[in-house]
Amino acid sequence: AGWSLGNSVTSYDLGYIAQQMIIAANSVGYTGIDNGSTSASTNGSAGVYWFKDVLSAIGDASTGLNSFDFEVAPTEPTNVAQAWPRIGIFNAANLIGAARPEAIFEYGTTKGNLTDYTRQIDRSNLCTKGYIQQPAVSDHTGVLTAEDTAAEAIRGKFEALVDDGGTSWDVLRQDLVNANVQVRKQARQVVTVTPQPNVSPTAFTDFIVGDQIRARIYNDGYSILDAMMRIWGITFNEDQQGNEQMSLELIEP
């Protein structure tokens, strides 16, 4: 089934649109997911979607710098309105998580609460000047641009054609190209760290996914990383002795 907030291009809060998608899906057949908390995110347009699953549609709407964060918080199975058990709550916000400067992870220092780390830097998608066209137009008509001259002075000029996303609305197209330059003007950095077992800070008490924590990595006396990093994911592994080992995937906020 399809869903829209009208036949014309209209700007709404993107998190609100996502929650309306959940309501629409539940009206067809209960999904096991109900709406929970929401706070103002960014206005934009999404849809109309036809023959597309709700999760993919929400994923499309939440892509980009000027979008929103969402999570499905697991719950104990609960019967809701004589429907299938509810197993999760959909929460949407401009940014999920908070700054936790007191949560500090360090490698190669006296604190040394990390046993290992990996650091990946990807420069393949750098973009300091972006162009975005009108859909189905192959010439320069209607082209919008965004540029970061400060980043160009440091890294050089990297030009890219930004996907128009099928929208001809100039405001949204300008937001798309602005967001691409904002995110892609510097190399993408992903750091995975392995904390010492049974040490603080503690997951779900001192930090959660989405929070920003302090990460410091020193190797042979050289500073490799010293920055506030956002926790993108938390993974738990268990060895044959039943010992639990946590790893954190960190990205630059």
N, C-alpha and C positions, 0 to 999 in steps of 0.2 A: 504494500500500500504506500501511497505518497503522503507527504506532509508539507504544509507551508503555512505561513502567517499572512496569506493573501496572494493575489496574483501579481502585484507590482513589487518592484525592488524597494524594500523598506528596511531600515536599520533598527535592530533590536539588540538587547544585551545577549551575548553569545551563550553565556551560562544558562540564561532563561530559555533560550531556544533549545538547548540540549535537554533541559528538564521537561519541556513540552514534548520532545521526542519520546521520552520515557513514558509520559502520560498517554501519548498516542499509541505506543506499542502495547501498553497494558490494557488499553481499551479493546484491542483486538484479541489478545490472549495474555494472561498474566505471565510476566517474565521472571518473577522472583526478585525483582529489583524495584524498590520504591524510592521516591525523591526524599532527600534529607535537607541539609542546610544549603543555603545559597547566599552569595553576596555579590555585589555589583562587579562585573568584569569589564569587558570592552564591547561597545556596540559594533555590530557588523551584520552581514547577511549570510544566510545558509539555506540551501534548498532551492527550488523544490526537488525532493529526492523521490525517485521511483525505482522499485525493485532493488533497493539497497538496504542492507541490514543496518539496524540502528547504531550499533557500535561503530561501524565504519563511518557512518554519517557524522556521529559525534566526534570521531577522530579527525575527520576532515575539518570540521568547524573549529577544533581546538588547535589546529596546526598554525604555527607562526608566532612571532613575538607578541603581536597585539591580539592575543586570543584569551584563553582561560585555562586554568587547571581543573582537573576533575579526578575523583577517586570513587571506587565502589568499596565501601567499608563493610567487611564481612559481619554478619550477625548470626546468632543462633537461629536455626530454622523455626519460623513462627508462622502459623496459619493466619492469613489476612483475608478477611471478607469471604471466608469459605473458598479461597483460591489455593493454588499451590503454595507451599511454604515460602515465606520471604527469607532470602539468604543474603541480601546485601542492601545497603543504602547508598544512593548516588548523591554525592556532595560536589558542588561546583563553587568555584571562587576565582577571583582574579589571580591570586597566588596562594597555593596551599603550603603551609609551613611558615616558619618564622626564623629570624636570625638568632642563633644560639652561640654567641661568642665565648661562652664559658665551656662549651664542648670543643675540646682541642685534641687533635690526633697528631702525633709527631713520630718521625722516623729519623734515627741518627742523632738524637739529642738525649739529654739527661732523662727527660720524661719517658721517651722511647716506648710509647704504648702501642706501636705498630711493629709487627714482625716482618712485613713484606709490603711491597708496592709495585705497581706497574703504571707506566705513564705513556699514553698514546696521543700523538699530535698529528692531526690530519689537515693538511694545507690544500687538499684537492679541490675544495669548494670555496676558496677565497673569492670575495666579491667586494670591491671598494667602490665600484660604480655599476649600478644596475639599470636595466631598461625593461619596460613592460609594454607590450603592444595591446591593441584592441583585439578581441577574439576574431578569428577568421579574417584578419587583415595582414597581408604579407609585406606592405610597404611601411614607411615611417609615419603614416597617418595616425594620430592619436597616441603616439609613443610618450610615455612618462618616464622620468629618470629620478634617480637618487644617487648621491655621491658623498663620500666622506674623505675630504682632502687631507685631514690630519692622519688618517690611516694610510693614505697613499704616500704621504711623506715618509712614513716609517717602512712600509712594506712594498711600495710600488702600486701601480694601477692594475687592478684585476677587474675586468669587465665581464658581465654575465647577462644573459637574457632570462628574465624571471617568468615563470609560468603564470599566465594570466588567470588561471583558475576558472575560466569560462565566464568571467564577469566583465561587463562593459562599463560599470559604474566607476567614474573617475576617482571618487573619494576612496573606495575600497581598493582600486588598483594602485593608487598612490600609497596607501597603507601597506599593501603587499610588497611593493618594491622598497619602501622605507625599512620594513621589517627585515627583508633579506639582507640589505646592506648592514643594518645594525647587528645582526647575528653573524654574518659571514665576513665581516671586515677583518676579523682576526681568526687565526687557526683554531679549529675545534680541538679542545683538550679534554680527554677523559682519563681520570686517575682512579685506579682500583687499589684500595688499601685493605690490609688484613690486620685488625686489632689483636692485641694480646688477649688470650682467653681470660674471662673473669676479671676484667679491669673496667674502670670507669673512663669515659662516659658510657652509659648503658642505653642500649636501644630500647625505644618505646617509653623510657623514663626520662632520659636527658635529651633525646632527639628522636625524630621520626623521618620517614621519607618526605622530601620537600623542604626540610629545614636547611639552613645555611650554617655550616660549622667551619672552624678554623683548621686548616691542614698545613703542616710544616714538614718538609722533607729535606734532609741534609745528607749528602753522600760525599765522603772523603773531605768533609769540611766545607763543601760548597752547597749553597742554597739552591735546591732544585725547584722548590715550590714553597711559597708562604703567602697564602691567600684565603679568603672566605670562599668556600666551595659549597655547592648545593648537592644534597644527597639525592641522587637519581634512583638508586635502588639499594636494597639490603638483601643479601643472600646468606642463608644459613646452611651449613653442611655438617654432617655428623660422621665421625670416624668409627672404626670397628669397636672401639672401646666405649662408644656412647658419648664422647666429648664433642661438644658443639663448637663450631668455628664460624665466625661471622666475617663477611667481607662487604665493603661499602663501595659503591660506584659513585664517583664524584664528578660533577661538571662545574664549569665556571658559571656563576649565576647570571 
